[in-house]
């Protein structure tokens, strides 16, 4: 790919992330590639993705240096420019990040020389009965030392708005959109609609809609299913619901999920990829949709999602599988698949290099 400008999103609280950022800047200087920091909190305020990308000169690659939270910050920006994002793993979980800090230079070389694959990830967008805003008195309470909050989402002016369809908000969520209670002693009461039809009314701590990518985040912690990031689906998961039916529902990408705050409910907070973006009252609603905009994630080789799941979650069966020696693959990966399996994306043999 043509690489003329790199945007850096750095976890400033980690020394290793700052050191890796210096390496990226040095590489850019050596290859006459412009480099700019984006999503900088030190200015005392957060900005919209469009404002941040404009200030950085519209980078054609976003590099994140940190954990999955830093990657989500970069994804918000990269999606605005339809730019690919490369995640450098300096976190503790690492479902989203791609390369270790020690491999930053070879990774940038691979990007510049086109020796990469670009993985397309589903994202979410939304409409609402009103514009989202965070009350001024809440901002100080909700910071928890994480720096300034993002501004309210802008309206997508190119989209039709109206009473039935509400306000089209300029939102791109890679992980999830969450509606959660504000009062500790009171659950939020919400009617949930799938594909335009009422599913159920819930009294719960929170209700969330996740992408397959986000299925290993908050949804997983709440008991939701693990979904391959290559799948296309909306995952609805209630959090601590006060009812017998507490299961997730996996909907098709053309089956939007709507959440309406019921009349006797307290206020509810709306979070997008972990960032508080607004507060709703009784009668307000949000509709969550599969977005036409996709995230472009840079991969240096085939992603072993299930191997990463086993490692990151410390699955206890993994050591048992190796008790009698090295585990053999279920199918041979060193020879071409038989004709009836040729359409499947079977894993590559260990050590294989991906096609350029």
C-alpha positions as CSV (number, residue, x, y, z in Angstrom):
1,X,0.0,0.0,0.0
2,X,1.1,3.6,-0.5
3,X,2.2,4.9,2.9
4,X,2.6,8.6,3.1
5,X,1.4,9.5,6.5
6,X,1.1,7.6,9.8
7,X,-1.2,8.5,12.7
8,X,-0.1,7.3,16.1
9,X,-2.4,6.5,19.0
10,X,-0.2,5.9,22.1
11,X,-1.1,4.7,25.6
12,X,0.9,7.4,27.3
13,X,0.7,5.7,30.7
14,X,3.0,2.8,29.6
15,X,6.7,3.3,29.2
16,X,6.9,0.5,26.6
17,X,4.2,2.2,24.5
18,X,6.2,5.5,24.6
19,X,9.4,3.6,23.6
20,X,7.6,1.9,20.8
21,X,6.2,5.2,19.6
22,X,9.8,6.5,19.3
23,X,10.6,3.5,17.2
24,X,7.7,4.3,14.8
25,X,8.8,7.9,14.6
26,X,12.3,6.9,13.8
27,X,11.2,4.5,11.1
28,X,8.9,7.2,9.5
29,X,11.8,9.7,9.5
30,X,14.1,7.1,7.8
31,X,11.5,6.4,5.1
32,X,10.3,10.0,4.5
33,X,6.9,9.1,5.9
34,X,5.0,11.8,7.8
35,X,4.0,10.9,11.3
36,X,1.5,12.7,13.7
37,X,0.1,11.9,17.1
38,X,-3.7,11.7,17.2
39,X,-6.3,11.4,19.9
40,X,-4.1,13.4,22.3
41,X,-5.7,13.9,25.7
42,X,-3.1,16.3,27.0
43,X,-4.9,19.2,25.2
44,X,-7.5,19.1,27.9
45,X,-10.4,18.1,25.6
46,X,-11.5,15.3,23.3
47,X,-12.5,15.9,19.8
48,X,-14.7,14.2,17.2
49,X,-12.9,11.6,15.0
50,X,-13.2,14.0,12.0
51,X,-11.6,16.8,13.9
52,X,-8.7,14.6,15.1
53,X,-8.0,13.1,11.7
54,X,-8.1,16.6,10.0
55,X,-5.6,17.8,12.6
56,X,-3.3,14.9,11.9
57,X,-3.3,15.5,8.2
58,X,-5.6,12.6,7.2
59,X,-3.1,9.7,7.8
60,X,-3.5,6.7,5.5
61,X,-2.4,4.2,8.3
62,X,-3.3,4.4,12.0
63,X,-0.9,2.6,14.4
64,X,-2.0,1.9,18.0
65,X,0.5,1.3,20.7
66,X,-1.1,-0.2,23.8
67,X,-3.8,-2.7,24.6
68,X,-7.2,-3.4,23.2
69,X,-8.6,-0.1,24.7
70,X,-6.0,1.8,22.7
71,X,-6.8,-0.2,19.6
72,X,-10.5,0.8,20.0
73,X,-9.5,4.5,20.2
74,X,-7.5,4.0,17.0
75,X,-10.3,2.1,15.3
76,X,-12.7,5.0,15.9
77,X,-10.3,7.3,14.1
78,X,-9.3,4.9,11.3
79,X,-12.9,4.2,10.4
80,X,-13.5,7.9,9.8
81,X,-10.9,7.9,7.0
82,X,-11.5,4.3,5.9
83,X,-7.9,3.8,6.7
84,X,-6.3,0.5,7.9
85,X,-5.2,0.2,11.5
86,X,-2.2,-1.7,12.8
87,X,-2.3,-2.7,16.5
88,X,0.9,-3.1,18.5
89,X,0.3,-5.4,21.5
90,X,1.3,-3.8,24.8
91,X,-1.7,-4.8,26.8
92,X,-2.9,-7.7,29.0
93,X,-5.6,-9.3,26.9
94,X,-4.7,-8.6,23.2
95,X,-7.6,-9.9,21.2
96,X,-7.5,-7.0,18.8
97,X,-3.8,-6.1,18.6
98,X,-1.6,-7.8,16.0
99,X,2.2,-7.5,16.6
100,X,4.5,-7.4,19.7
101,X,6.5,-4.2,20.3
102,X,9.7,-6.0,19.3
103,X,8.3,-6.4,15.8
104,X,7.3,-2.8,15.1
105,X,9.9,-2.2,12.4
106,X,9.4,-5.4,10.5
107,X,5.6,-4.8,10.6
108,X,6.0,-1.3,9.2
109,X,8.3,-2.7,6.5
110,X,5.6,-5.3,5.6
111,X,2.9,-2.6,5.3
112,X,5.1,-0.4,3.1
113,X,6.0,-3.4,0.9
114,X,2.4,-4.7,0.7
115,X,3.2,-8.0,2.4
116,X,0.0,-7.8,4.5
117,X,-3.6,-8.8,4.4
118,X,-6.4,-6.4,5.4
119,X,-9.2,-8.0,7.5
120,X,-12.6,-6.4,7.2
121,X,-14.5,-6.2,10.6
122,X,-18.1,-5.4,11.1
123,X,-19.0,-2.3,13.0
124,X,-22.2,-0.8,14.4
125,X,-23.9,2.5,14.0
126,X,-27.1,3.9,15.6
127,X,-30.1,6.1,15.5
128,X,-31.8,7.6,18.6
129,X,-35.0,9.4,19.5
130,X,-32.9,12.4,20.4
131,X,-29.4,13.7,20.1
132,X,-27.1,12.2,22.8
133,X,-25.7,14.5,25.4
134,X,-23.9,14.0,28.8
135,X,-25.2,16.3,31.5
136,X,-22.5,18.7,32.7
137,X,-22.7,17.5,36.3
138,X,-22.1,13.9,35.3
139,X,-18.8,14.4,33.4
140,X,-16.7,14.8,36.6
141,X,-18.4,11.8,38.2
142,X,-17.8,9.5,35.2
143,X,-14.2,10.2,34.4
144,X,-12.6,7.8,36.9
145,X,-9.2,9.3,36.1
146,X,-9.4,8.4,32.4
147,X,-9.1,11.8,31.0
148,X,-11.6,14.0,29.2
149,X,-14.7,12.4,27.7
150,X,-15.5,12.4,24.0
151,X,-17.9,15.0,22.7
152,X,-21.5,14.1,21.9
153,X,-21.9,12.2,18.6
154,X,-22.7,14.3,15.6
155,X,-25.7,13.8,13.4
156,X,-25.2,12.1,10.0
157,X,-26.6,14.9,7.9
158,X,-26.6,12.8,4.7
159,X,-29.3,10.5,6.3
160,X,-33.0,11.0,6.4
161,X,-34.4,11.8,9.9
162,X,-38.0,11.8,11.1
163,X,-40.3,10.9,13.9
164,X,-40.3,7.1,13.2
165,X,-36.7,6.8,12.4
166,X,-35.3,9.3,14.9
167,X,-31.9,11.0,14.6
168,X,-29.1,9.3,12.6
169,X,-26.0,9.6,14.8
170,X,-22.4,9.6,13.4
171,X,-21.3,6.6,15.5
172,X,-18.9,3.8,14.6
173,X,-18.6,1.0,17.3
174,X,-16.2,-1.9,16.8
175,X,-17.1,-3.7,20.1
176,X,-20.5,-2.7,21.5
177,X,-23.2,-0.2,22.3
178,X,-24.4,-0.4,25.9
179,X,-27.4,1.0,27.7
180,X,-26.9,0.8,31.5
181,X,-28.3,2.0,34.7
182,X,-27.2,5.1,36.5
183,X,-28.5,4.6,40.0
184,X,-26.8,1.9,42.0
185,X,-30.0,0.9,43.7
186,X,-32.2,0.8,40.7
187,X,-32.1,-1.3,37.5
188,X,-32.9,0.2,34.1
189,X,-36.2,-1.0,32.6
190,X,-36.0,-1.4,28.8
191,X,-38.1,-2.9,26.0
192,X,-36.0,-4.7,23.5
193,X,-37.1,-5.0,19.8
194,X,-35.4,-7.3,17.2
195,X,-36.1,-6.7,13.6
196,X,-38.9,-4.3,14.5
197,X,-40.8,-6.7,16.8
198,X,-40.9,-6.7,20.6
199,X,-38.8,-9.5,22.1
200,X,-39.2,-8.8,25.8
201,X,-39.1,-6.1,28.5
202,X,-36.1,-6.3,30.8
203,X,-35.2,-5.0,34.2
204,X,-31.4,-5.2,34.3
205,X,-28.1,-3.6,35.2
206,X,-27.4,-3.1,31.5
207,X,-28.3,-4.3,28.0
208,X,-25.8,-4.4,25.2
209,X,-25.5,-5.0,21.5
210,X,-22.1,-6.3,20.4
211,X,-20.4,-7.1,17.1
212,X,-18.6,-10.5,16.7
213,X,-15.4,-8.7,17.5
214,X,-17.0,-7.4,20.7
215,X,-18.3,-10.8,21.7
216,X,-15.1,-11.4,23.7
217,X,-15.4,-8.1,25.6
218,X,-18.3,-6.9,27.9
219,X,-20.7,-9.4,26.3
220,X,-18.4,-12.3,27.2
221,X,-18.0,-11.1,30.8
222,X,-21.8,-11.0,31.0
223,X,-22.2,-14.6,29.9
224,X,-22.6,-14.0,26.1
225,X,-21.3,-16.3,23.4
226,X,-17.9,-16.2,21.7
227,X,-18.4,-15.4,18.1
228,X,-15.8,-15.6,15.3
229,X,-14.8,-12.1,14.3
230,X,-15.3,-13.3,10.7
231,X,-19.0,-13.8,11.3
232,X,-21.7,-11.2,10.5
233,X,-24.1,-10.8,13.4
234,X,-25.5,-8.6,16.2
235,X,-25.2,-10.1,19.6
236,X,-27.7,-8.9,22.2
237,X,-26.8,-9.7,25.8
238,X,-28.6,-8.6,29.0
239,X,-26.5,-7.9,32.1
240,X,-27.9,-9.2,35.4
241,X,-31.5,-9.2,34.2
242,X,-34.2,-9.7,36.9
243,X,-36.0,-12.4,34.9
244,X,-35.7,-16.1,34.1
245,X,-34.7,-15.5,30.4
246,X,-31.1,-14.3,30.7
247,X,-29.7,-15.6,27.5
248,X,-28.0,-13.7,24.6
249,X,-29.7,-13.6,21.2
250,X,-27.6,-13.6,18.1
251,X,-29.4,-11.7,15.3
252,X,-28.6,-11.5,11.6
253,X,-26.9,-8.3,10.4
254,X,-30.1,-7.0,8.8
255,X,-32.1,-7.5,12.0
256,X,-31.4,-4.3,14.0
257,X,-31.8,-4.2,17.8
258,X,-33.8,-1.3,19.4
259,X,-33.8,-0.5,23.1
260,X,-36.5,1.8,24.6
261,X,-36.4,3.1,28.1
262,X,-39.7,2.3,29.8
263,X,-41.9,4.9,31.5
264,X,-41.1,3.9,35.1
265,X,-37.4,3.4,34.5
266,X,-34.7,5.6,35.8
267,X,-32.3,7.3,33.5
268,X,-29.9,5.2,31.4
269,X,-26.4,5.9,30.2
270,X,-25.3,5.1,26.6
271,X,-21.7,3.9,26.1
272,X,-20.1,3.3,22.8
273,X,-17.0,1.1,22.9
274,X,-16.6,1.8,26.6
275,X,-17.0,5.6,26.2
276,X,-20.0,7.4,27.9
277,X,-21.6,9.4,25.1
278,X,-25.1,10.3,26.4
279,X,-28.0,9.9,28.9
280,X,-31.5,8.8,28.0
281,X,-34.7,9.2,30.0
282,X,-38.0,7.3,30.1
283,X,-39.5,7.1,26.6
284,X,-36.2,7.6,24.8
285,X,-34.8,4.9,22.5
286,X,-31.8,3.9,20.5
287,X,-31.7,1.6,17.4
288,X,-28.5,-0.3,16.8
289,X,-27.6,-1.3,13.2
290,X,-24.9,-3.1,11.3
291,X,-22.9,-0.1,9.8
292,X,-22.0,0.1,6.1
293,X,-18.6,1.3,7.2
294,X,-16.1,-1.5,7.9
295,X,-12.9,-1.5,10.0
296,X,-9.8,-2.5,8.1
297,X,-7.4,-4.3,10.4
298,X,-3.9,-5.0,9.2
299,X,-2.8,-8.6,9.5
300,X,0.7,-9.9,8.9
301,X,-0.5,-13.4,8.5
302,X,-3.6,-15.6,9.2
303,X,-5.1,-14.8,12.6
304,X,-5.4,-17.8,14.9
305,X,-8.4,-16.5,16.8
306,X,-9.2,-19.7,18.6
307,X,-5.6,-20.2,19.6
308,X,-5.6,-16.7,21.0
309,X,-8.8,-17.4,22.8
310,X,-7.2,-20.5,24.4
311,X,-4.1,-18.6,25.5
312,X,-5.8,-15.4,26.6
313,X,-8.5,-17.2,28.6
314,X,-6.1,-19.8,30.0
315,X,-8.4,-22.6,29.0
316,X,-7.8,-25.5,31.3
317,X,-8.2,-28.1,28.6
318,X,-5.2,-26.9,26.7
319,X,-2.5,-28.5,28.9
320,X,-4.6,-31.8,29.1
321,X,-4.6,-32.0,25.3
322,X,-0.8,-32.0,25.3
323,X,-0.4,-34.5,28.2
324,X,0.6,-37.4,25.9
325,X,3.0,-35.3,23.8
326,X,2.5,-32.8,21.0
327,X,-1.2,-32.7,19.8
328,X,-1.7,-33.7,16.2
329,X,-4.0,-31.5,14.0
330,X,-7.5,-32.9,13.4
331,X,-6.7,-32.7,9.7
332,X,-3.4,-32.6,7.8
333,X,-2.4,-29.0,7.1
334,X,0.7,-29.8,5.1
335,X,-1.2,-31.1,2.1
336,X,-4.0,-29.5,0.0
337,X,-7.5,-30.2,1.4
338,X,-9.7,-32.7,-0.4
339,X,-12.1,-31.4,-3.0
340,X,-15.2,-31.5,-0.7
341,X,-13.3,-29.2,1.8
342,X,-11.6,-27.0,-0.6
343,X,-14.1,-24.2,-0.1
344,X,-13.3,-23.9,3.7
345,X,-10.7,-21.6,5.2
346,X,-8.6,-24.3,6.9
347,X,-5.6,-23.1,8.9
348,X,-2.2,-22.8,7.3
349,X,0.6,-25.1,8.3
350,X,2.9,-23.8,11.1
351,X,5.6,-21.7,9.6
352,X,3.8,-21.0,6.3
353,X,4.0,-17.4,5.1
354,X,0.8,-15.7,3.9
355,X,0.5,-14.8,0.2
356,X,1.7,-11.3,-0.6
